Amino acid sequence: MVGQTGQRLIQEYGRHPYYTPYQIRTVADALGFAVDVHCWLYCVFCSAEVFAALHQAAGEACDYATMRAEVLLELTSGNGFDWADVNLSWLDWPDIDFASIFDWFDWG
């Protein structure tokens, strides 16, 4: 899911360390991803400031660093992960297999 989203974001908008919520939502919708997934994609592809502003405006209390840490831990199976990596752009994360990022998520 993250791999598909990243590839599509690059195809549609060029290679950038971060994308806007609009760009992410547009790509996620085009790929057929459920709205529940958007927040997880925002934490991967938005900057911390944009993520915080988006959730503050919606009255939601999602934590960027915690969510990114969960994503990185899942992608690295708990190995080879440095907490400093949480603040890096998705382009700068270690060599990770993005194809399996949401395998644990119950799409119901």
N, C-alpha and C positions, 0 to 999 in steps of 0.2 A: 504494500500500500504506500509506504513512504517512498520506496524506490520509484513506483509509478508516478506518484505526485511530483517528486523531484525532477524526473525526466520530463514530464509534461510542463512543469513550470519553466524549465530551461528552454524547451521548445517554443513555448508561447511568449516568454518574457525575457529570455536571455539568462545567462549564468550570473546570479547575484547571491550574496551571503544571506540576504533576507528578502522576503516578499510581503506584499500588503495582504491584509485579510481578504480584501476583494479578490485579488489574484488567486489566493489559496482556495477560497470558497468556489470560485468559478471553475477551477481545475478539478476540485473534489466533486463538485456537482456533475461536471462533464464525465468524470470517471465512474459516476454512479455510487459514490460513497455516502453512507448515511450521515445525517446532520450530527449525530453523536460523535462522529469521528473528527469533525472539523476542529474541535478544541485541541485534540492531540496533534493534528497537523499544524495548527497555529503555533503550538509550543516548539515544534521542530523548525518551522520555516519563517516565523516572525522574530523580530528582535524582542528583548525583554520589555522595553518601553512600550512598544506597540501592543504586545500581548496584555500588559497590565492595563493600558488605556481601554482596550477592547472589552476586557472583562469588568473593569470598573463601570464603564458606560452601560453594560448589561446587568449590573448589580450582582455579578457572579464572583466567587472567591476561589478561582483556580490559581495555583501557585506554579509559576513558570519554572523555577529551579527544581522543584520537587518533581514535576511532570517530566522535565528533560532528563533528570537523573533516572527516573523510572524507565524512560525510553532507552537511555544509554545502557543501563544495567541489563535490560531485556536483550538488547542487540549484542552485547558482549558476553552474555551469559554470566555476568558478574566478574568477568576476568578482563584484565587489560584496560580497566577504566580508571581514570583519574578525575576526581571531583572538579578539578579546574576545567575539564572538558565541557562541563555543563554550560559554560558561558560562551563557548566557541560557536561560530556559525556552523550550520550543518555541513557545509563544504569542508570545514577544517576538522571534523570529527575523525577519529581513527578509522582505518579501513574496516568497514562494517557491512554486513550483509543486510541491506535495508528491506529485502524481500520478506523477511520473517518478523518484522517489527510488531505487528498486531496479531500474531498467531494466537496469543493468549486471550485476546479480547472476545467476549461472547457477543456476537452480532445479533442474537436473538431473533 
